[in-house]
Structure formats: C-alpha cells, structure tokens
C-alpha cells in the first residue's frame, strides 16, 4: 500500500503562533487520505485512548492492536469481551452518565445495528477506506463491517462415521432423522430465542430457505439443545456431550482445531448455505475520544488492518487482502462453497419488526411444531 507522510499541520501552526514548539514528527497514512486527516491525528493526542466493547476475545484482537499501536503508540486501546447483545445493552445503559463507556462498539448483534441505522445513533463518520470496500461493508452512516465470519457445521469425528458427518444442513437433517435415538439432545446451535447473534443468523437462513428451511428445522428441532456461545458448543462436542453443531461460529472452531484435543473435531462449510455473519463496528455519537476512535476504525478497515483481522482468526472481506497471509477470506470461502451458497447475514431492518414473530416460530419449530 502506498503511504504519504502528512506534516502535522496543527502542531506546526501552534508553534508558529507561539503556543508551543512544533512537533518534530509526522504520521504515515495512505496517499488517498485527505490532507485534513492530520487534524484527526493531532486531536487524538489530546484524548485518553480508546475503549472498545466487543464480542471478540483477546486472541482475536491481538494482531490488530499490535499493528495499530505500532502506528499510533500514544493511543492506549482497551477491549472488553462481552456477548453480542451485552455490547449494546451495556453501552445503552451507560451513555449519558458520568461512567466511562465505549468509544467503539463491535458485535454480531445485527438487529441492534439495524436499529442504530434507522435511528442514527452512530457518528456518521465516513472513513477514507470506504471506497476500497464492497458495498455491504458500509450499510448505514457510521456503521461499518469489521469482518464477515462463516458459520459452520462442527462434529465429533470419533463418534460419527463418515456417512454421518454432515456436509450441509440438508445432509445433517437426513443423518439425524435416520437415527433419532442417537441424535436426540446431541445437536446444538445458537438459540435464536436467547441470543442476538443466533437470531440474526437463523433469520437470514430462513429468509433464504423459506418454508423448506422451516420444515427441515421442525424435523430435528426436538433433538436440538440451544447454546448462547460458540466456545461451549465446541467443548461439549469435543467431550461427546454433543455429536454436532449447526451454524457454529467459525472463529471459535478454527483456532480450537490447532489446540490439544482439536484433532477430534471436524467441520464443514455447509454446501447448501453457509451463513456469513457481518460483524458491525461503529463509533457512538458523543464518544469521549472520537479522534482516536476514527483512527482505529480507519486502520481496521484498511488493507493492513483487514489482514491483521484475518491473522486474529476472523475473516477479512477486502478483495486486496493477500489470501496466503490469513486462514480464510470472504472471497476464498465463496470459492469453496460457491457464491450462490453464501447467505450474508447483514443489517436488514426487517430484523426489528420481525424478531418477535420469528422467535415464536423458532420456538415452535424447536418443539417440532
């Protein structure tokens, strides 16, 4: 990526005006950034770092934070790992109070992002990186996509024969209905009634599959035990409590495969519909450290930042991210399953109005009704 060194205009001006000595440094940013971007950089020096509420673990953040700190060493970034829904409920409870709260929100609670897009609750900052992103990367003013992560089928290889290992939702239903006594209570997924992430995922899947999807879910619904987090799903699959999981977050299973005991786990990108969860990112209006937050958002959306997002186990979606440096890219997964078999779970505002009826239908299907 081509970079240019901005002179620090604000600092030089301050020195000339007699308010202090000019700073003897400049900051490298991409050449396509506007000249006035130096004001954001200098503004960040007067702030107190960045607080991020997210549904991402420390290991997911580590490469990106390291890269960002190398460029902006004066900005301390703190991350708080929360559930997708809690990211938003905590910020909503804290905003307007004297408590320190998030400067950036990152989550897969896409019903919340749809509501924020409708109500305009995020700072409508337009990153210079937007022109380099696909259309789905910026669904509403101030709301960007940080990553596009696949939901996969996971299973215990030691407990399932080759014929029982599903390649997609349809084959999973076939295997389970052939042997209901074996699979009853031993299939898991995100519970759409208790989890915003699961609601978004399954809403997108059923929106694509329609009645056929609901009919299939009813067949195995009574065999499913819902969870609210991907990590426990994988651990319970590894121990044999579950035989397999549907629509499990890929970013929880991929690193687990490389850890002790990971060899017992298998996974598949569903060949009849791989859900790609868009992970939203935004700066709330009134954030305490807006300049630092803007620098972080821009870096996360840049080619370098997206590559580091991939190194942290998430799936980058910029087309210029080198595939040999990350586990998967959005484009690579499209090549594996076929672009027509990718179900993009984004920020559809129908999630706001249809969530209640959907959950009722979901609960009935899980009961086999």
Secondary structure, DSSP 8 states (H G I E B T S, - for coil): --EEEE--HHHHHHHHTTSS---S--EEEETTS-TTHHHHHHHHTTS--EEEEES--HHHHHHHHHHHHHH-TT--EEEEE--HHHHHHHHHHHTTSSS---SEEEES-HHHHHHHHHHT-B-----TTGGGS-GGG--BTTEEEEEEEEEEEEEETTTS-GGGS-SSHHHHHHHHHHTHHHHTT-EEEE-TTT-HHHHHHHHHHHHHHTHHHHHHHHHHGGGEEEES-HHHHHHHHHHTS-SEEEEEEHHHHHHHHTSTTGGGEEEE--TT-EEEEEEEEE-BTT-TTHHHHHHHHHHHHSHHHHHHHHHTTS-B--TTS-GGGSS-BHHHHHHHH-GGGEEEE---THHHHHHHHHHHHHHHHHTT-
